[in-house]
Amino acid sequence: MDKYVTGAVIRKLREKKKMTQEELAGKLFVSSKAVSKWETGQGFPDVSLIEPLAKALDISVIELLSGEDIRNINRSANMARGKFYVCPVCGNVIQTAGEAVVSCCGITLPPLESEECDPRHQIKVETVEDEYYVTVDHVMTKDHYISFLAAVSDQGVQFIKLYPEGPCEARFRIACVRKMYAYCNRHGLFKIAV
Ligand SMILES: [Fe+2]
């Protein structure tokens, strides 16, 4: 089995908690020599220690496994400041109200970083009565297409999944929309404020 956590991660998290090797060892009922061995790569904590180790380091198990301390600093959990995650394996799309550790198909997904629209990815917005009619003049082939359009307000997300060979358009209720996003499967996430 591969190591589920590296010594460097254990040391980093332990030092962040301002704990000595002895203190961490005491919490796990192991010797400080064992902790020292883990941190220097000469040993490896038993799988049964995953949960106690995560608890002692004040981190979730998935954070421990991903080797990162990911905390949501978006305490008000405002959807407009949320993140999109796209699985490169199955195409799943996940939207969160803040930072999160998101995994799909066995991999941890990084949050998408949105860019301003470029000339090849222009989100066009027309107002039609109480709706925004949104289009992107972009190819819609199997290899290269706009995979979703989304309109985000503080309260929620209107999300339209698009498909190759299909139309690249969506209609969103105008109410409270602050930003719109278009995700190109090759070029990433583009945004405009409205
Ligand atoms: Fe593109």
Boltz pocket constraint, residues with backbone or C-beta under 6 A from the ligand:
constraints:
  - pocket:
      binder: B
      contacts: [[A, 120], [A, 121], [A, 138], [A, 144], [A, 145], [A, 184], [A, 185], [A, 186], [A, 187]]
      max_distance: 6.0
